[in-house]
């Protein structure tokens, strides 16, 4: 009798473990499509920022305009089961990158072509959370970051 | 015996749940893979083309599904048959521009509820010095049956779950915009009338890099 009870107990524990694993898998999958869309939004916003940004003439320190840098913006798209309308928040930050001297070793006698100013663009996209962009418990990361370097024409 | 029956029922329930999750995961991953491959190929085509040789369907291609209106646009971009061949480029020292000899056409079919998205390579009669105008034969060659389109060298179905494919060619800033919405239907969930589905909606902006004359 004791063997039967032990056997049943082991089966019960294994079953509960299986259910727990499947539940976690299901929850993880539900956030996967959001992450896919967030990555593409980050990529698209990055493209738009690089294309639109223009240096402010005579500004010191150098700054870019023609795009809402440092402002939280939103994009609403339909994602997941039942085509729920999900609001994705994104923020674009830029930082001037000064080229090392090695990039242009002889600027007087052998100057390289002027390619513009080099800037670092960082896009942060998050969702399901309006006030902050931190990962939520049990739903994986809900923040995507993308960074690139780009020359902006003077 | 009754405890064993309960355990067997729980096991069966877990098995049922596992197969459902597997099916749902398949639907989701397949749609996400479609989206990624569409983005990669569309980005490559758009980056290689010339903005002045791009066009979209002149007449709207709208469909109505469940009271909502969606676009099933077509987008044509000039390209080269062989990007490595020296003869594919102008000898003009100033531009060295590509002498485009092929069009790549992306279009969504108008079936409802979901249409298909095709990428076709089209070879119209060659023009000496390369094409200098967008694809004039776009409108009559975006049939729901891709085999009816003329001069098609290669046709590739990219997705059969397209709800919306809206394109824009913006000559003002030299960009191509695309809005894509995919909806994949899975199977009915047991004991309910709810069907598993996956919806993905994204927007892209591309800037053709072979634009000449410059904007």
Interface residues (C-beta under 8 A of the other chain):
Chain A: X8 X11 X12 X15 X18 X19 X22 X25 X26 X29 X32 X33 X36 X37 X40 X41 X44 X47 X48 X51 X52 X75 X77 X78 X79 X80 X81 X82 X83 X84
Chain B: X3 X4 X7 X10 X11 X14 X17 X18 X21 X24 X25 X28 X31 X32 X35 X36 X39 X173 X175 X181 X183 X196 X197 X198 X199 X200 X201 X202 X203 X204 X205 X206 X207
